């Protein structure tokens, strides 16, 4: 553990390979990011930033090419405080993403109401990603929900325009809400960005509620191969886990029905999810607001026909899981390498970044 953390603001991206930037359709300029929410890494050193406020996904060349993910081991106490020292003001961390090539961790934050992206390198040094004169491109989401409080609870649906993003096989997959019928949706944005995808509505059977629903956005998801075919495994509020074959998503016109493969308990919000292999088997690791970190088995997913009856009393059904007692108060995480993950632990108001062995 480092006892002292040197924090400095540097301009990243100047050394970015212009050939690769041109290859991905990036042009030099200023990405006008209004909110820094969900993050994911794509090809080369490109970071995708989900900006729910402007309903836009930005692709930014970070210039991050130094480091070795296989040997990375990053631990920083009071990460939010350290980020605040760098960007100025009290910081809130919204998401983490690890560059799979270098092992450096990037964090999306809000400080004094303004968005910021920072890098944490292998030595624990924090630097701010400059968002001026960088190579970038963007995709504005079609059918974005209105920006303003609505409904009895006065919630702003624009805040859930982007609830998670993942890079997978040449596309940025985006979950969130859209306007119109079946607002819960998934979008496939082909990269380099060409045109926006209006999204496909997703209906699920919510076993804790005992009914079909298509209005609540999935909170977190991962791509997963099942019987040699790509699928999405997605978690929703309260906490159904559903499977969506990507082939169905790509061929659908307006709406699909997902298969609810597990009910993991009500009065809970899933926070983050990763997948990994261990002992020849595939597992999901899901952090939650009220139910700890779950290690979920994917065994038998291809035979799982889905839940069709209500699961009451806060109970669980479907895919089996164990609660990882060694991981407490985890609010964000990402896979670091084959054997480790980075986790953000929120303990008594202090957020610490830790490297942990995959359980």
TAHUPE-V705717 format. One record per backbone hydrogen bond with DSSP energy under -1.0 kcal/mol. CO is the residue of the C=O (numbers start at 1). NH is the residue of the N-H. Records with the same first field share a line. If there is no record, write none. Layout:
BEGIN
CO = NH / NH
END
This chain:
BEGIN
13 = 16
17 = 21
18 = 22
19 = 23
20 = 24
21 = 26
22 = 25
27 = 136
29 = 134
31 = 33
38 = 50
40 = 48
43 = 46
45 = 62
46 = 42
47 = 60
48 = 40
49 = 58
50 = 37
51 = 56
55 = 141
56 = 51
57 = 139
58 = 49
59 = 137
60 = 47
63 = 65
68 = 71
76 = 353
78 = 82
79 = 83
80 = 84
81 = 85
82 = 86
83 = 87
84 = 88
92 = 110
95 = 108
97 = 106
99 = 103
101 = 69
104 = 99
105 = 120
106 = 97
107 = 118
108 = 94 / 95
109 = 116
110 = 92
111 = 114
114 = 111
116 = 109
117 = 129
118 = 107
119 = 127
120 = 105
121 = 124
125 = 121
126 = 8
127 = 119
134 = 29
135 = 61
136 = 27
137 = 59
139 = 57
143 = 179
146 = 148
150 = 155
151 = 154
155 = 150
156 = 159
157 = 160
158 = 161
160 = 177
164 = 175
166 = 173
168 = 171
170 = 191
171 = 168
172 = 189
173 = 166
174 = 187
175 = 163 / 164
176 = 185
183 = 178
184 = 202
185 = 176
186 = 200
187 = 174
189 = 172
200 = 186
201 = 256
203 = 258
204 = 213
205 = 207
206 = 210 / 211
207 = 311
211 = 206
213 = 204
214 = 184
220 = 235
222 = 233
224 = 231
226 = 229
229 = 226
230 = 246
231 = 224
232 = 244
233 = 222
234 = 242
235 = 219 / 220
239 = 264
240 = 236
241 = 261 / 262
242 = 234
243 = 259
244 = 232
245 = 249
246 = 250
247 = 251
248 = 252
254 = 201
256 = 203
259 = 243 / 261
260 = 307
261 = 319
262 = 241
263 = 317
268 = 238
269 = 289
272 = 287
274 = 285
276 = 283
278 = 281
281 = 278
282 = 298
283 = 276
284 = 296
285 = 274
286 = 294
287 = 271 / 272
293 = 324
294 = 286
295 = 322
296 = 284
298 = 301
312 = 315
317 = 263
320 = 297
322 = 295
323 = 325
324 = 327
329 = 346
332 = 344
334 = 342
339 = 358
340 = 336 / 337
341 = 356
342 = 334
343 = 354
344 = 331 / 332
345 = 352
347 = 350
350 = 347
351 = 79
352 = 345
353 = 76
354 = 343
356 = 341
END
